[in-house]
Amino acid sequence: MDGLNSSSGHPPLPPTSEDDLVSRLRLLRSRRVGPATYHRLIREHATAQGALAALPDIAADRGVKGYRTCTFQTAKGELDAGRKLGAQLVAQGSADYPSSLAQVTDAPPLVWVMGNLSVLHRPMVALVGARNASSNGTRMAKKLAHELAEAGIAVVSGLARGVDTAAHLGSLDHGTVAVLAGGVDQVYPEENCHLGKNILAQGARISEQPIGLVAQARHFPRRNRIISGLSQAVIVVEAAAKSGTLITARQALDQGREVLAVPGHPMDPRASGCNMLIRDGATLVRGTDDILALLERPTLTNTTLTQPPPKPKIAAESAQAFLHKPLSQIANLHKRILDRLGPAPTAEDQLVRDLKIPASQVSGALVELEMDGTIERQSGGMVSKIPPN
């Protein structure tokens, strides 16, 4: 899931020509190719053109008949459509690609960006939280975002209702970064279209998804790992005990980012997730000074926080080691896992016993399948297969 630098010791090379960029976009948009598979294919076949030529045979080895790669016309059409909108396709390894995002193991190889590219090279922190936030929660989020922006820090969020909206509004005049789950041109919810347009004046919108794609539920966990990946730290303002916001906090931990949380009243369910994070070692936030003090530390390491549950962190570590296995071995394990799973949740421990292979290998493969949108992790260590569209 990481870029070419993890396998070769050198940063991934940017496209060398327009045709190379289109070929990379074709490879990434081909069926069953996510970030991890993309980087393996580039590593094994040297170029996107070589990987595209090998893909049908690789798919046939997995039992997929009649596999076709994304066509030149489709990729070129997306490239032209994005540019017509004023968006820029930024490749990992290029000077415009955010350096903080390039460091994470499942960084997107290509991202679409609209707005001010320079904001992606400022220090960034994420500010996330509940969609149904309280008045106190939105006021706190807006205040923190405004003061962080005045201190020269770009605030990153997901342009959702509630805390996300407040975070963008608070930092709008200084430049804020909105990470979209759908295409960079598809602002959701609709009520935030005006805000999404205003963000472009000083800040930026960013997405790894194709131009024009309308977000579905499975796209939001992928979006969340970009929010945390861009940021030095993730600040949580109001989150229920079981919420998508805690997925972002979990992914931040996996990426080695700091997690901070604003405490709330014990009787308010919207504060239960934040209070849990603080209980388990997240930095308590009383105001902007607490955030700035943490960011000024020589190194940012969250050594005490172990919740959300440590299993995802273990999975991320094993996935990184798992990256260097041959693609054919990975494909075979993915198939075996998917053959075992259905829409009804199965315990991950049971899956390990059924497959009779090391838990670390299963965990690494599950991370990749989750990022590819083919499985879904649930509470209590359960996992299920997402039915095809």
Secondary structure as UniProt FT lines:
FT   HELIX           5..8
FT   HELIX           18..29
FT   TURN            31..32
FT   HELIX           35..45
FT   HELIX           48..61
FT   TURN            62..63
FT   TURN            65..66
FT   HELIX           72..84
FT   TURN            85..86
FT   STRAND          88..91
FT   TURN            92..93
FT   TURN            95..96
FT   HELIX           99..102
FT   TURN            105..106
FT   STRAND          110..115
FT   HELIX           117..121
FT   STRAND          124..129
FT   TURN            131..132
FT   HELIX           135..150
FT   TURN            151..152
FT   STRAND          154..157
FT   TURN            161..162
FT   HELIX           163..171
FT   HELIX           172..174
FT   STRAND          176..179
FT   TURN            184..185
FT   HELIX           190..192
FT   HELIX           193..202
FT   STRAND          204..207
FT   TURN            211..212
FT   TURN            217..218
FT   HELIX           219..230
FT   STRAND          233..237
FT   HELIX           244..254
FT   TURN            255..256
FT   STRAND          258..262
FT   TURN            266..267
FT   HELIX           269..271
FT   HELIX           272..279
FT   TURN            280..281
FT   STRAND          283..284
FT   HELIX           288..295
FT   HELIX           311..322
FT   TURN            323..324
FT   HELIX           327..340
FT   STRAND          346..347
FT   HELIX           348..355
FT   HELIX           359..371
FT   TURN            372..373
FT   STRAND          375..378
FT   HELIX           379..381
FT   STRAND          382..385
//
